[in-house]
Amino acid sequence: MTTGGWFPPEGDVHVRIWLADMVFDYTATTAAVRNLIHDWRKRHWCTIELIRHTIEDCGLLPRLPCEQLFLGP
């Protein structure tokens, strides 16, 4: 997974997580998503998508559950 040049340095992003056949859309801080992706690279336990076209509408989505856990070291 790459974030390319469009991944904002700060703020919120739209992250989509696939667990089996279930899809979950969330808003999370870029720092939390970077840490989530770092954790995911160690063991692929789901599929993660970063949705670019909805970055402006992230306020309409629920926050990533336990987002604070991904903000720590």
C-alpha positions in Angstrom: 0.0 0.0 0.0 1.3 3.4 -0.9 -0.1 6.8 0.0 1.4 8.6 -2.9 1.7 12.4 -3.0 -1.9 13.1 -2.2 -1.9 11.9 1.4 -2.3 15.1 3.4 0.4 15.7 6.1 -2.2 16.5 8.7 -6.0 16.6 9.2 -8.5 13.9 8.6 -8.8 11.2 5.9 -11.4 8.7 4.8 -10.3 5.2 5.5 -12.2 2.1 4.3 -11.5 -1.2 6.1 -12.6 -4.5 4.7 -12.9 -7.4 7.1 -14.0 -10.5 5.2 -17.1 -9.4 3.2 -17.9 -6.4 5.5 -16.9 -2.8 4.6 -16.4 -0.1 7.2 -15.9 3.6 6.4 -14.3 5.9 8.9 -12.7 9.3 9.4 -9.4 9.3 11.1 -6.4 11.6 11.6 -3.6 11.1 9.2 -1.3 10.2 12.1 -3.6 7.5 13.2 -3.9 6.1 9.7 -0.2 6.1 9.2 0.2 4.1 12.4 -2.6 1.8 11.4 -0.9 1.1 8.0 2.4 0.6 9.8 0.7 -2.0 12.1 -1.0 -3.5 9.1 2.3 -4.0 7.2 3.5 -6.3 10.0 0.5 -8.6 9.6 -2.2 -8.2 7.0 -5.4 -8.7 9.0 -7.7 -6.7 6.8 -7.7 -4.7 3.5 -7.3 -0.9 3.9 -8.3 1.7 1.3 -7.7 5.4 1.5 -10.5 7.2 -0.3 -9.3 10.4 -1.9 -12.4 11.9 -3.4 -14.3 12.2 0.0 -11.6 13.9 2.0 -13.7 17.1 2.2 -16.8 15.1 3.4 -15.0 13.1 6.2 -17.0 14.9 8.9 -20.1 12.9 7.8 -18.4 9.5 8.6 -18.0 8.0 12.1 -14.5 8.2 13.7 -12.2 5.2 13.6 -13.0 3.1 16.7 -10.2 3.3 19.2 -8.5 5.9 17.1 -6.5 7.1 20.1 -4.8 3.8 20.3 -3.2 4.4 16.9 -1.9 7.8 18.0 0.5 6.5 20.5 4.0 5.0 20.0 
